[in-house]
Amino acid sequence: MKLADKIKGLTGDFLYSVLGLVCMNGVIQLLLYPYFNRQMGADRFGVVLTLLSIVSIMGSTFGVAANYSRMVSRTKGQDANGDYNIFLLSVAVLSAAVSAVGLLWLGQGGILYSASYYLLMVVTVLRYYADVQFRLTVNFKRFFIYYLLISAGYAAGVALYPVTGSWTAAMLAGEALAVAYVIWKGNIFSRPLFEQSPYFKANMKSVVLLSATELIAALVLNADRLMLQMFAGGMAVTVFYAATLIGKMISLISMPLNGVIMGHLGRYKGKLPPRVFLGICGGSLAAGALLNAACVGVSYIFIKVMYADIYEQVIPYLWLANAGQVFYFLSNTLTVILLRFTDEKFQLYINIIYLAAFLTLAVPMTFYWKLWGMAWALLLVNLLKIIVIAAFGKVQLGKSGWQKEEEQA
């Protein structure tokens, strides 16, 4: 295939992925959440957002880990439905305990409410995993349809809310519709559903390592709101949310971008020279600076329109707060590239360093300097993560024999 054709294919796949995710998050941010807020009031909706963050942590930990692990197992010739379905069944059991603890913590109860919340958590984990069907087949048109169906389901859930009175049912409509589409069009949930393959232990080692990695990332991603609430109060949470909003929207493209990268790298049989990977890391820093400038420019307009009441309070933090989100997005993409060419355990090592750096910097800095402390801490730890990724890549990719091959050439 010609280089121009490859670039065209990558660009098309990326656009399909981004459009799908933009559509889904557009429905969430412009329709679903504002509607719930109007119907429930701010206090009750805050509880719902907290419950949703727990669901998100479960999905982005175990669903994404199974998703990435399956992509890696395909490149190793160890792909198997049963292994990953067994893992997901285990997560469903764990979800029962997690959902119960979350509901008890926030004082929510009732058999029907508890059951629907648990079901939402399980199906959300499946939804985070199930788009691997279209990554494996590099069919990003169906990937787009997948996320379009989630959006349609959410919209239908909103329309039915006056009848059901259930926010969990509204969310579940979108998640379930997408999973049903994969069951219909795909084969990752085909029989044998729970039969172990000869590679079961290797696949489980991979998915457990990646789960630990993704859990750290998910916890860090949600920690800013918790820490600011603890040390600075609710207004600080709102100001920081508004200041980072455009940067977070940009970071949302990391998932579809990573899916495209994994899908295409999964078919690439060559090696990655350390100098090329270091060049990618260096280029990402330059790209991040440009991307941050664009985010800040858009933020000035967006905040003025959507959050006019706190506009003056938000403006001082725009450059720093958005930069933290942009480099978070870039570090996630770099880890996915590294994952394709190195062992999964290095993902865990990188994220352990990341968590340790976050706790060391963010806790005292937020305690003493509130919003400025959190903004600086997030930027520093995400820049540090990129440096650590580059260092791991240089060492591990250097062991692949590229140096010797280049010397011989």
C-alpha positions as CSV (number, residue, x, y, z in Angstrom):
1,M,0.0,0.0,0.0
2,K,1.3,3.5,-0.9
3,L,2.2,5.9,1.8
4,A,-0.5,8.3,0.7
5,D,-3.1,5.6,0.9
6,K,-1.9,4.7,4.4
7,I,-2.2,8.3,5.6
8,K,-5.6,8.6,4.0
9,G,-6.8,5.4,5.8
10,L,-5.4,6.6,9.2
11,T,-7.0,10.0,8.8
12,G,-10.4,8.5,7.9
13,D,-10.3,6.1,10.8
14,F,-9.3,8.8,13.2
15,L,-12.1,11.1,12.0
16,Y,-14.7,8.3,12.4
17,S,-13.4,7.7,15.9
18,V,-13.4,11.3,16.9
19,L,-16.8,12.0,15.4
20,G,-18.3,9.1,17.3
21,L,-16.9,10.2,20.6
22,V,-17.7,13.8,20.0
23,C,-21.3,12.9,19.3
24,M,-21.6,10.8,22.5
25,N,-20.0,13.4,24.7
26,G,-22.0,16.2,23.0
27,V,-25.2,14.4,24.0
28,I,-23.9,13.9,27.5
29,Q,-22.7,17.5,28.1
30,L,-25.4,19.4,26.1
31,L,-28.5,17.2,26.7
32,L,-28.2,14.5,29.3
33,Y,-26.5,16.2,32.2
34,P,-28.2,19.6,31.9
35,Y,-31.6,17.8,31.7
36,F,-30.9,15.7,34.8
37,N,-29.7,18.8,36.7
38,R,-32.9,20.7,35.9
39,Q,-35.1,17.7,36.9
40,M,-33.2,16.7,40.0
41,G,-31.8,20.0,41.4
42,A,-28.1,20.6,42.1
43,D,-27.8,18.6,45.3
44,R,-29.3,15.4,44.0
45,F,-27.5,15.7,40.7
46,G,-24.2,16.0,42.6
47,V,-24.9,12.6,44.2
48,V,-25.7,11.2,40.7
49,L,-22.4,12.6,39.3
50,T,-20.5,10.9,42.2
51,L,-22.2,7.6,41.5
52,L,-21.4,8.0,37.8
53,S,-17.8,8.6,38.6
54,I,-17.6,5.3,40.3
55,V,-19.2,3.6,37.2
56,S,-16.6,5.4,35.1
57,I,-13.7,4.2,37.2
58,M,-15.0,0.6,36.8
59,G,-15.5,0.9,33.1
60,S,-12.2,2.8,32.3
61,T,-10.3,0.4,34.6
62,F,-11.5,-3.1,33.7
63,G,-13.3,-2.5,30.3
64,V,-10.4,-0.5,28.9
65,A,-7.8,-3.0,30.3
66,A,-9.6,-6.0,28.6
67,N,-9.9,-3.9,25.4
68,Y,-6.2,-3.1,25.2
69,S,-5.1,-6.6,26.4
70,R,-7.2,-8.2,23.7
71,M,-5.5,-6.0,21.1
72,V,-2.1,-7.1,22.4
73,S,-3.1,-10.8,22.5
74,R,-4.1,-10.6,18.9
75,T,-0.6,-9.4,17.9
76,K,0.8,-12.4,19.8
77,G,-1.6,-14.9,18.3
78,Q,-3.2,-15.5,21.6
79,D,-6.7,-14.1,21.0
80,A,-9.6,-15.9,22.6
81,N,-13.2,-15.0,23.4
82,G,-13.6,-17.2,26.4
83,D,-10.6,-15.9,28.3
84,Y,-11.9,-12.3,28.3
85,N,-15.5,-13.3,28.9
86,I,-14.3,-15.1,32.1
87,F,-12.5,-12.0,33.2
88,L,-15.6,-9.8,32.5
89,L,-17.7,-12.2,34.5
90,S,-15.4,-11.8,37.4
91,V,-15.6,-8.0,37.1
92,A,-19.4,-8.4,37.2
93,V,-19.1,-10.2,40.5
94,L,-16.8,-7.5,41.8
95,S,-19.2,-4.8,40.6
96,A,-21.9,-6.1,43.0
97,A,-19.7,-5.2,45.9
98,V,-18.5,-1.9,44.5
99,S,-22.0,-0.7,43.6
100,A,-23.3,-1.7,47.1
101,V,-20.5,0.3,48.8
102,G,-21.0,3.3,46.6
103,L,-24.8,3.4,47.3
104,L,-24.3,2.9,51.0
105,W,-21.6,5.7,51.1
106,L,-24.0,8.2,49.5
107,G,-27.1,7.0,51.4
108,Q,-28.9,5.7,48.3
109,G,-31.2,2.7,48.6
110,G,-34.1,0.7,47.4
111,I,-34.0,-2.7,45.7
112,L,-35.0,-1.5,42.2
113,Y,-32.6,1.5,42.3
114,S,-29.7,-0.6,43.6
115,A,-30.4,-3.3,40.9
116,S,-30.5,-0.8,38.1
117,Y,-27.3,0.9,39.3
118,Y,-25.5,-2.4,39.4
119,L,-26.7,-3.3,36.0
120,L,-25.6,0.0,34.6
121,M,-22.1,-0.6,36.1
122,V,-21.8,-4.0,34.5
123,V,-23.1,-2.9,31.1
124,T,-20.8,0.1,31.1
125,V,-17.8,-2.1,31.7
126,L,-18.9,-4.2,28.7
127,R,-19.4,-1.1,26.6
128,Y,-15.8,0.1,27.3
129,Y,-14.6,-3.3,26.3
130,A,-16.9,-4.1,23.3
131,D,-15.6,-1.5,20.9
132,V,-12.5,-3.7,20.6
133,Q,-14.6,-5.6,18.0
134,F,-14.1,-2.8,15.5
135,R,-10.5,-2.1,16.5
136,L,-9.6,-5.8,15.8
137,T,-11.2,-5.6,12.4
138,V,-10.0,-2.0,11.8
139,N,-13.6,-1.1,10.9
140,F,-13.9,2.4,12.2
141,K,-17.1,3.1,10.3
142,R,-18.9,0.6,12.6
143,F,-16.9,2.1,15.5
144,F,-18.6,5.4,14.6
145,I,-22.0,3.7,14.5
146,Y,-21.3,2.1,17.9
147,Y,-20.9,5.5,19.5
148,L,-23.8,7.0,17.5
149,L,-26.0,4.3,19.0
150,I,-24.9,5.2,22.5
151,S,-25.8,8.8,21.8
152,A,-29.2,7.7,20.4
153,G,-29.8,5.6,23.5
154,Y,-29.0,8.4,25.8
155,A,-31.4,10.7,23.9
156,A,-34.1,8.1,24.1
157,G,-33.5,7.7,27.8
158,V,-34.0,11.4,28.3
159,A,-37.3,11.3,26.3
160,L,-38.5,8.4,28.5
161,Y,-37.3,10.0,31.8
162,P,-40.7,11.7,32.5
163,V,-42.2,8.2,32.4
164,T,-39.5,6.1,34.1
165,G,-38.2,8.8,36.5
166,S,-34.9,6.8,36.5
167,W,-31.6,8.3,35.5
168,T,-30.0,4.8,35.6
169,A,-32.6,3.7,32.9
170,A,-31.7,6.7,30.7
171,M,-28.0,5.9,30.9
172,L,-28.5,2.2,30.5
173,A,-30.4,2.7,27.3
174,G,-27.3,4.0,25.6
175,E,-24.9,1.5,27.0
176,A,-27.1,-1.5,26.3
177,L,-27.8,-0.4,22.7
178,A,-24.1,-0.3,21.9
179,V,-23.4,-3.7,23.4
180,A,-26.4,-5.2,21.6
181,Y,-25.0,-3.9,18.3
182,V,-21.7,-5.7,18.9
183,I,-23.5,-8.9,19.8
184,W,-25.4,-8.6,16.5
185,K,-22.6,-7.5,14.2
186,G,-19.5,-8.9,16.0
187,N,-18.1,-12.2,17.3
188,I,-16.3,-11.3,20.6
189,F,-19.3,-12.5,22.5
190,S,-19.8,-15.6,20.4
191,R,-19.6,-19.2,21.7
192,P,-17.7,-20.7,23.3
193,L,-18.4,-18.0,25.8
194,F,-16.4,-19.2,28.8
195,E,-14.0,-21.7,27.5
196,Q,-10.4,-21.2,28.5
197,S,-7.8,-21.2,25.8
198,P,-4.2,-22.6,26.0
199,Y,-3.2,-18.9,26.6
200,F,-5.5,-18.3,29.5
201,K,-2.8,-17.6,32.1
202,A,-0.9,-15.3,29.8
203,N,-4.0,-13.4,28.8
204,M,-5.1,-13.0,32.4
205,K,-1.6,-11.8,33.4
206,S,-1.9,-9.2,30.7
207,V,-5.4,-8.0,31.6
208,V,-4.6,-7.9,35.4
209,L,-1.5,-5.8,34.8
210,L,-3.3,-3.4,32.6
211,S,-6.2,-3.3,35.0
212,A,-3.8,-2.1,37.8
213,T,-2.4,0.4,35.3
214,E,-5.8,1.8,34.3
215,L,-7.1,1.9,37.9
216,I,-4.3,4.2,38.8
217,A,-5.0,6.4,35.9
218,A,-8.7,6.5,36.6
219,L,-8.2,7.3,40.3
220,V,-5.8,10.2,39.4
221,L,-8.2,11.5,36.8
222,N,-11.0,11.8,39.4
223,A,-8.8,13.0,42.3
224,D,-8.8,16.7,41.4
225,R,-12.5,17.2,42.3
226,L,-12.2,15.2,45.6
227,M,-9.0,17.1,46.7
228,L,-10.3,20.5,45.8
229,Q,-13.6,19.8,47.6
230,M,-11.6,18.7,50.6
231,F,-9.1,21.6,50.7
232,A,-10.8,24.5,49.0
233,G,-14.6,24.0,48.8
234,G,-17.2,23.7,46.2
235,M,-16.6,27.0,44.4
236,A,-13.0,25.9,43.7
237,V,-14.2,22.7,42.2
238,T,-16.5,24.6,39.8
239,V,-13.8,27.1,38.8
240,F,-11.3,24.4,38.1
241,Y,-13.8,22.3,36.2
242,A,-14.6,25.3,34.0
243,A,-10.9,26.2,33.6
244,T,-10.1,22.6,32.4
245,L,-13.2,21.9,30.4
246,I,-11.9,22.5,26.9
247,G,-8.6,20.7,27.7
248,K,-10.7,17.7,29.0
249,M,-12.7,17.7,25.8
250,I,-9.5,17.5,23.9
251,S,-8.2,14.7,26.1
252,L,-11.4,12.8,25.2
253,I,-10.0,12.1,21.7
254,S,-7.2,10.1,23.3
255,M,-9.5,7.0,23.4
256,P,-10.5,7.0,19.7
257,L,-7.0,8.0,18.7
258,N,-5.5,5.2,20.8
259,G,-8.0,2.8,19.3
260,V,-6.9,3.8,15.8
261,I,-3.2,3.5,16.8
262,M,-3.7,0.1,18.4
263,G,-5.7,-1.1,15.4
264,H,-3.1,-0.2,12.9
265,L,0.0,-1.0,15.0
266,G,-1.6,-4.4,15.6
267,R,-1.0,-5.2,12.0
268,Y,2.5,-3.8,11.9
269,K,5.0,-6.6,12.2
270,G,8.2,-4.4,12.4
271,K,10.1,-2.9,15.3
272,L,10.3,0.7,16.5
273,P,13.7,2.2,16.7
274,P,14.4,4.0,20.1
275,R,15.4,7.2,18.3
276,V,12.1,7.3,16.5
277,F,10.1,6.8,19.7
278,L,12.2,9.6,21.4
279,G,11.4,11.8,18.4
280,I,7.7,11.1,18.8
281,C,7.9,12.0,22.5
282,G,9.8,15.2,21.7
283,G,7.3,16.1,19.0
284,S,4.4,15.5,21.4
285,L,5.8,18.2,23.7
286,A,5.9,20.7,20.9
287,A,2.4,19.7,19.7
288,G,1.2,20.0,23.3
289,A,2.3,23.6,23.5
290,L,0.4,24.5,20.3
291,L,-2.7,22.5,21.3
292,N,-2.8,24.3,24.7
293,A,-2.8,27.7,23.0
294,A,-5.7,26.6,20.9
295,C,-7.6,25.3,24.0
296,V,-7.0,28.6,25.8
297,G,-8.3,30.6,22.8
298,V,-11.5,28.5,22.7
299,S,-11.9,28.7,26.5
300,Y,-12.1,32.4,26.5
301,I,-15.1,32.3,24.3
302,F,-16.7,29.2,25.7
303,I,-16.4,30.2,29.4
304,K,-17.8,33.7,28.6
305,V,-20.9,32.1,27.1
306,M,-21.5,29.1,29.3
307,Y,-20.0,30.2,32.7
308,A,-20.4,34.0,32.6
309,D,-21.0,34.2,36.3
310,I,-17.5,32.9,37.2
311,Y,-15.7,34.1,34.1
312,E,-13.3,36.5,35.9
313,Q,-12.4,33.8,38.4
314,V,-11.6,31.2,35.8
315,I,-9.5,33.3,33.4
316,P,-6.3,33.3,35.5
317,Y,-6.1,29.5,35.5
318,L,-6.8,28.8,31.8
319,W,-3.2,28.4,30.5
320,L,-2.0,26.2,33.4
321,A,-5.1,24.2,33.9
322,N,-5.6,23.3,30.2
323,A,-1.9,22.5,29.8
324,G,-2.2,19.8,32.5
325,Q,-5.1,18.2,30.5
326,V,-3.3,18.4,27.1
327,F,-0.2,16.7,28.4
328,Y,-2.3,14.1,30.2
329,F,-3.9,13.3,26.8
330,L,-0.5,13.1,25.1
331,S,1.0,10.9,27.8
332,N,-1.9,8.4,27.3
333,T,-1.2,8.2,23.6
334,L,2.5,7.6,24.1
335,T,1.8,4.8,26.6
336,V,-0.4,3.1,24.0
337,I,2.4,3.2,21.4
338,L,4.9,1.9,24.0
339,L,2.4,-0.9,24.9
340,R,2.5,-2.2,21.3
341,F,6.3,-2.8,21.4
342,T,7.0,-3.7,25.0
343,D,5.7,-5.9,27.8
344,E,2.5,-4.8,29.6
345,K,4.2,-4.7,33.0
346,F,6.0,-1.5,32.0
347,Q,2.7,0.2,31.8
348,L,2.1,-0.6,35.4
349,Y,5.6,0.6,36.4
350,I,5.0,3.9,34.6
351,N,1.7,4.4,36.3
352,I,3.0,3.6,39.8
353,I,5.6,6.3,39.3
354,Y,2.9,8.6,38.0
355,L,0.7,7.9,41.1
356,A,3.6,8.4,43.5
357,A,4.5,11.7,41.8
358,F,0.9,12.8,41.9
359,L,0.4,12.1,45.6
360,T,3.8,13.6,46.5
361,L,3.1,16.9,44.6
362,A,-0.7,17.3,44.4
363,V,-1.7,16.7,48.1
364,P,0.6,19.3,49.7
365,M,0.5,21.8,46.8
366,T,-3.3,21.8,46.8
367,F,-3.4,22.0,50.6
368,Y,-1.2,25.1,50.6
369,W,-2.0,26.8,47.3
370,K,-5.5,25.5,46.5
371,L,-6.3,26.0,42.8
372,W,-2.9,27.2,41.8
373,G,-1.4,24.2,43.6
374,M,-3.6,21.7,41.8
375,A,-3.0,23.3,38.4
376,W,0.8,23.3,38.8
377,A,0.8,19.7,40.2
378,L,-1.2,18.3,37.3
379,L,1.0,19.9,34.7
380,L,4.2,18.8,36.4
381,V,3.2,15.2,36.9
382,N,2.0,14.8,33.3
383,L,5.2,16.3,32.0
384,L,7.1,13.9,34.3
385,K,5.1,11.0,32.9
386,I,6.1,11.8,29.4
387,I,9.8,11.9,30.4
388,V,9.4,8.6,32.2
389,I,7.7,7.1,29.1
390,A,10.6,8.3,26.9
391,A,13.1,6.8,29.3
392,F,11.4,3.4,29.5
393,G,11.0,3.4,25.7
394,K,14.7,4.2,25.0
395,V,15.8,1.4,27.3
396,Q,13.3,-1.3,26.4
397,L,13.1,-0.6,22.6
398,G,16.9,-0.5,22.6
399,K,16.9,-4.1,23.7
400,S,15.0,-5.2,20.6
401,G,18.2,-5.3,18.5
402,W,17.8,-2.1,16.6
403,Q,21.1,-0.7,17.7
404,K,23.0,-3.7,16.5
405,E,21.0,-3.7,13.2
406,E,21.8,-0.1,12.6
407,E,25.5,-0.6,13.4
408,Q,25.6,-3.6,11.0
409,A,23.9,-1.5,8.3
